Amino acid sequence: VRKDALYCDAPQSLRRRACRMVLDETFSRLTAWLAPVLPFTAEEAWLTRFPNEVSVHLRTFPEAPDAWEDAFAGEEVAKLREARARRALAC
């Protein structure tokens, strides 16, 4: 979705920097969350990105900022979980 911003925008443009920040946050969280399930893959990805850092398995899970909380999304997910639970009981 943001490939044009990454490749075509000026290196210091706000849109490009914002896109890179989102990608960096996503990478940080995904490697931490997936490390217990995919230990070798997560470690390889982490050390490729940060070769002089400590192992991905020695990190703590990143805290999500309070500003990221979305009550509406939480309510929608709760509705989906409830629907799935009803469906599972019906089967």
N, C-alpha and C positions, 0 to 999 in steps of 0.2 A: 504494500500500500504506500509506503514511504520511500520506495526505491529512487524515485525522481529527486526527492529532497536530499537523499544521501549522496547521489552521484552528480547531480546537476547544480545544487545550491552552493553558494560560496561557503568555504570552510567555517567561517564565523557567523553564518546566518542563524537567526534564532530558530527557525524551523528545523534546520539540520542538527543543531545542537540539542534541541528538544527531542528529536527522534533518536539521537545517539544516547541520550540519557535514559530514555525508555528502554532501549535495547540493553543497556548496561544493567538497569534494575531488573529486567526480565532474566538476563543471564545469571545474575547474582542469586536471585531467588530460585530459579529452576535448578541450578547446580546444587544448592543447599537442600532443596526438597527432594530431588531425585537421587542424591548421594546414597541414602540407605537402600534404595531399590536397584540402582545401577552404579555400584561402587567404582568399578574400573572406568566406565565411560565418563562419569561425573568428575573423577580425579583427572583423567586425561584432558577433558575440556577445561577444567579449572587451571591446571598447570600450563596448558598451552596459552591461555589468556594472561595468567599471572605466574610466570616461571619462578619468580623469587619469593612467592608467598607460601604460607603454611598450607598444608593439605586441606582440601575441601571438607574432609571428615573431622577436622579439628575446629571448624568454624561453628558459630552459633547461628541459629536461624535468624535472618534479618527481621527486624521489627517493622511492621507496616505503619506508616504515619496515620494519625487520627483523621487527617483530611481525606484519606482514601476510603474511609467507611461510607458505605452507600446503603442507607436503610431500605430504600426501595428495592435494590437488587437483592438484599437479604430476604425481604418478604417474598420476592418472586422465587428465589431458590427454595425457600421453605414450602411454598405451594407445590413446586415440582417434586420435592422429596415426599410430601404428603400424597401426591397423586401416584408416585411410584410405589409407595408402601401399600396403598389401597389396591393397586393393580397386582402386586405380588401376593397379597392375601386372597385375591379373587381367583388366582390360578391354582 
